Amino acid sequence: MSDHHTDTGATAPRPGTHHRRRFLQGLVATAGAAALPALTPPTAQAVTAPTAFHGLHQAGVTTPQQPSGLFAAFDVHAPDRAALEKLFRGLTARARALTTAGTEDTGGMLGPHPAPDRLTVTVGVGASLFDHRYGLADRKPRGLTPMRAFPHDRLDAGRCHGDLSLQLCADHRDTVLAAFRDLTRHLGAAVTARWSIDGFLNPPRPTGVQRNLMGFKDGIENPDPASPADMDRFVWVTDAGQEPAWAVGGTYQVVRIIRMHLEPWDRMNRLQQEHGFGRRKDTGAPLSGLRERDTPDYTGDPHGNITPLDSHARLANPRTPETDHQRILRRGYNYDHGLDHTATHDLGVAFCCYQKDIQRQYEPIQTRLDGERLATVLTPIGGGYFYTLPGVRSATDWYASTLLTTPAPRP
Ligand code: HEM
């Protein structure tokens, strides 16, 4: 299958913010495209090539994970289908300009020579977009539902769901922020922001994948984003038999805002923590292994004497033939919201994962994790399920073109 983006790679998951805000009516997109390299002054940072924008799939899924990320969700107020199309066309023009030429016209936050900075813009739609407003009910992706509430969730309604979702990732935080301001300004009054959360990846300490805010290496195990076979098996919707034909090339995104309770966590000793994740804290290795990338041995440990049966990694992926199809591509970020109103530090993960079927992949994993020993120190407080649209295929194509231009199936 293919014609995938040339980009790939990935790491683990984590996010932040959200205010209900109506943005000013947007201005007309100015997709500039001046070549940058000759103009770009020398900096301490290597100038990286832009991530390809056009393709069968959107960038930002299999793209090697950039250190800065932001997830946001919006309510759409476009009055009719034509206005919805205009919204997606405008969003496409701005995303194309920002990711390929780095142009932003929101006050010059990035100075006179903004670079693409490996920015990716990944656009999704929530189940609510398929209600009565735009006549799209008959073409809703089969598995697109509102995010379920799981037993340990303490969901804040203001930080859940949305008609439209954005994921912005780049090598630097200011690039992500400038892109977010630019895009929301251009979306204008056609949308209201419901929530957003921004996050970061840590540097390797000392090597390998980054550590989350509990100090554990996070992002080790994933299907291989560089493998089209893995991605077609676990991530991309490839088959028009199961989903509406317009959806081929897309994927389902789950975002979960998960707060960590670090006071009780800090009181646990290292062994308790390692039994919680089922991984070594120093090396990230499975408890049955020595190195970060070693494969855990659960069959030789059926009673969980080495790796507890209710440890996070073992429950998430017990490595049995029955659970083999349940793999997900995790791509989240750490978040730090500073002190909350009780002076407790609000830290956690903007968990994000991609899969071709939420009900067959994410939900069974999440259901098993309801019984994990770490459930007392992790509280999901928000997020949503979204359908990441198929890629923008050419300079004349636009997000959601297949969704909005396919004739409605008539019974
Ligand atoms: C704050 C929340 C979470 C934290 C801190 C966390 C942390 C970790 C860590 C440290 C690992 C082991 C290292 C690795 O393979 O990356 C791991 C593995 C994993 N986690 Fe999470 N995780 C969180 C939430 C979730 C959620 C919500 C899911 C899905 C429902 C999930 C699914 C997985 C999976 C599938 C693996 C790989 C297991 C394997 O293949 O061996 N995690 N997580």
Boltz pocket constraint, residues with backbone or C-beta under 6 A from the ligand:
constraints:
  - pocket:
      binder: B
      contacts: [[A, 12], [A, 212], [A, 214], [A, 216], [A, 217], [A, 218], [A, 219], [A, 220], [A, 221], [A, 222], [A, 256], [A, 258], [A, 259], [A, 260], [A, 277], [A, 279], [A, 284], [A, 312], [A, 313], [A, 314], [A, 316], [A, 317], [A, 328], [A, 348], [A, 349], [A, 351], [A, 362], [A, 365], [A, 366], [A, 369], [A, 378]]
      max_distance: 6.0
